[in-house]
């Protein structure tokens, strides 16, 4: 099958899966559309109204949300706490000055545009730019992100562009990656990659940005929100117990999969830790040796999903981008057996998740491990094939 034929087949498959995903999620979230943006908007408004003390009181904040935005809901939402570190609130403050619907559409729209622009850093032709844009738009995880108003596009924009600017503009790269610390569970693989490839300037800029953002948040909100957030993240509480049932066990982390297989909490946490170490080893291997930047990033994005102690199906936009990076590299350098199949399966995996609803979703971590092996094998072969050319050119 030629490259164009392969692209046509993949485009047809992803078109069907993508449109089916949009139709399903648009219907599934009827009456709750924008629910996650409601949490963000409600929290910002609480700050402007002088109710900053409420933001880490999960039930009080949920009650305020239902009172403020109940007209947009078919029924009151259950527990929807704010669990982000305080410096994320800084990024949202301008949106709280706009009406709810306008601010939500603007937030998601700007995030999507940023994610597309970030992916274009890795495009090598106009055709590839179009593929990145359509892939991101049709990705089933993108449909979820749009429907509930999540911040996944912003997360992807910062992570992908951070590594896209790494070699040419390291300070900018570090600044973008430092902003990403608002979602620490998706930041775990960033320092692993930067240390592995010895990008010390990027790493320093990232930490400096994070520290400055924390200091600014203290200046604006005070120290109490940080105290409350750290306590929620580290101490046992009724809020965590409720959130674990409502959110974490309906996610896609290895912890969730292990729990659904019947593992006790201690064993599920151990499985999560082992998967994080495995993911870190894969990222270290990819960023320590010669490898194409897009393949490295594809591995990083997949490893991030595997390592995170809590991820939801909307976070799988990371997998959609990883699959697209890998597919376009294969299309340019030549497809090998299984390349197309694994890329499509990873891209479409949100359709079989969460595993608490679709039991077939329990295969997802195994798909991610296979995808990582595929990416690393291609990177290794490409590096070996490039060596003789490098020697000859040097001679």
VENHU-V463375 format. One record per residue. SS is DSSP state (h for helix, s for strand, l for the rest). PHI is phi in whole degrees, -180 to 180 (NA if undefined). NEAR is the number of other C-alpha atoms within 12 Angstrom. Layout:
SS:PHI:NEAR
SS:PHI:NEAR
//
This chain:
l:NA:14
l:-72:13
h:-62:20
h:-67:16
h:-66:14
h:-61:24
h:-63:28
h:-65:17
h:-64:18
h:-64:32
h:-61:28
h:-66:18
h:-62:24
h:-68:36
h:-62:26
h:-65:20
h:-62:29
h:-65:33
h:-66:26
h:-63:23
h:-64:34
h:-61:29
h:-63:20
h:-65:20
h:-72:30
h:-63:24
h:-76:17
h:-63:17
l:-98:25
l:-59:19
l:88:21
l:-134:29
l:-64:33
l:81:36
h:-62:39
h:-74:34
h:-64:37
h:-60:46
h:-62:44
h:-63:41
h:-64:41
h:-62:43
h:-68:43
h:-63:37
h:-64:32
h:-61:32
h:-63:29
h:-63:23
l:-91:16
l:78:14
l:-111:20
h:-60:28
h:-67:26
h:-85:28
l:-68:41
l:-107:34
l:-98:29
h:-55:31
h:-72:24
h:-63:26
h:-67:35
h:-65:33
h:-62:26
h:-64:31
h:-60:38
h:-64:26
h:-72:18
h:-77:22
h:-121:33
h:-59:22
h:-65:17
h:-91:23
l:-114:22
l:-73:15
l:-155:17
l:-59:22
l:-75:30
l:-73:24
l:-51:30
l:-133:34
l:-80:35
l:-93:39
l:-118:36
l:-81:31
l:-65:35
h:-56:41
h:-71:36
h:-66:34
h:-61:38
h:-59:29
h:-68:26
h:-96:32
h:-54:26
h:-61:21
h:-71:29
h:-71:30
h:-87:20
l:-108:18
l:-60:18
h:-56:29
h:-66:24
h:-61:19
h:-65:27
h:-66:35
h:-64:28
h:-66:25
h:-61:37
h:-68:34
h:-64:27
h:-65:25
h:-63:28
h:-64:37
h:-60:24
h:-65:30
h:-66:38
h:-63:36
h:-60:29
h:-64:35
h:-64:43
h:-65:31
l:-60:29
l:-104:35
l:-80:27
l:-113:19
l:-165:14
h:-64:13
h:-62:17
h:-66:25
h:-59:23
h:-64:21
h:-62:34
h:-60:36
h:-65:28
h:-69:29
h:-61:44
h:-68:45
h:-69:33
h:-86:36
l:-51:49
h:-55:45
h:-66:47
h:-67:47
h:-61:43
h:-64:43
h:-60:45
h:-63:40
h:-67:35
h:-107:35
l:73:38
l:-80:37
l:-101:45
h:-62:45
h:-64:42
h:-63:42
h:-58:41
h:-64:47
h:-60:37
h:-70:41
h:-70:49
h:-70:42
h:-70:37
h:-58:43
h:-80:46
h:-70:33
l:-94:29
l:-55:34
l:-84:22
l:-85:17
l:-137:19
h:-62:27
h:-68:26
h:-62:28
h:-56:36
h:-64:38
h:-61:32
h:-65:39
h:-70:44
h:-68:38
h:-62:38
h:-66:41
h:-64:36
h:-65:34
h:-122:33
h:-61:29
h:-68:28
h:-99:36
l:-104:38
h:-58:32
h:-86:40
h:-63:46
h:-64:35
h:-60:31
h:-65:39
h:-67:38
h:-69:22
h:-61:24
l:-98:27
l:58:20
l:-92:29
h:-68:22
h:-66:24
h:-64:34
h:-62:32
h:-64:24
h:-65:28
h:-65:35
h:-65:28
h:-63:23
h:-63:27
h:-61:30
h:-66:20
h:-64:20
h:-62:29
h:-63:29
h:-64:19
h:-63:21
h:-65:26
h:-65:22
h:-62:17
h:-87:22
h:-107:31
l:91:19
l:-83:21
h:-58:21
h:-58:32
h:-66:30
h:-61:19
h:-65:27
h:-66:28
h:-63:18
h:-64:19
h:-64:26
h:-76:22
h:-118:12
l:-106:14
l:-59:14
l:-159:16
h:-65:15
h:-61:28
h:-63:28
h:-60:18
h:-69:19
h:-65:26
h:-59:24
h:-74:19
h:-74:20
l:-112:26
h:-64:29
h:-79:33
h:-109:30
l:-98:37
l:-131:42
l:-76:46
h:-61:47
h:-56:39
h:-63:42
h:-60:41
h:-63:32
h:-63:29
h:-69:29
l:-78:21
l:103:13
l:-72:18
l:-67:16
h:-56:20
h:-61:14
h:-70:20
h:-64:24
h:-65:24
h:-64:21
h:-62:28
h:-64:31
h:-64:24
h:-64:21
h:-65:31
h:-66:35
h:-66:23
h:-63:30
h:-61:36
h:-63:36
h:-63:27
h:-65:41
h:-64:40
h:-59:30
h:-60:31
h:-69:39
h:-90:35
h:-94:25
l:-121:23
l:-63:25
l:-163:31
l:-59:29
h:-60:33
h:-70:39
h:-69:44
h:-57:43
h:-66:47
h:-59:48
h:-66:48
h:-61:51
h:-65:47
h:-66:50
h:-64:50
h:-60:49
h:-64:47
h:-73:49
h:-84:42
l:-64:41
l:-70:36
l:-148:36
l:-138:36
l:-117:35
h:-60:43
h:-68:40
h:-66:43
h:-70:49
h:-56:48
h:-58:49
h:-70:48
h:-61:50
h:-68:50
h:-59:47
h:-63:46
h:-69:51
h:-57:47
h:-67:49
h:-63:43
h:-69:37
h:-65:34
h:-66:32
h:-65:28
h:-79:23
h:-97:20
l:115:22
l:-73:26
l:-118:26
l:-56:14
l:90:21
h:-58:32
h:-65:35
h:-62:27
h:-68:34
h:-65:42
h:-66:40
h:-63:35
h:-66:46
h:-62:48
h:-92:45
h:-58:42
h:-59:46
h:-69:38
h:-110:27
l:-128:36
l:-78:35
l:-68:32
l:-68:27
l:-106:19
l:-114:21
h:-61:19
h:-61:20
h:-63:32
h:-63:30
h:-81:26
h:-57:37
h:-61:40
h:-69:24
h:-62:31
h:-65:44
h:-63:29
h:-63:26
h:-61:42
h:-59:42
h:-63:30
h:-64:35
h:-63:44
h:-66:36
h:-65:27
h:-66:34
h:-62:34
h:-67:24
h:-65:20
h:-64:25
h:-67:21
h:-65:17
h:-68:16
h:-79:18
h:-61:16
h:-60:13
h:-63:13
h:-64:12
h:-66:11
h:-62:9
h:-66:9
h:-67:8
l:-65:7
//
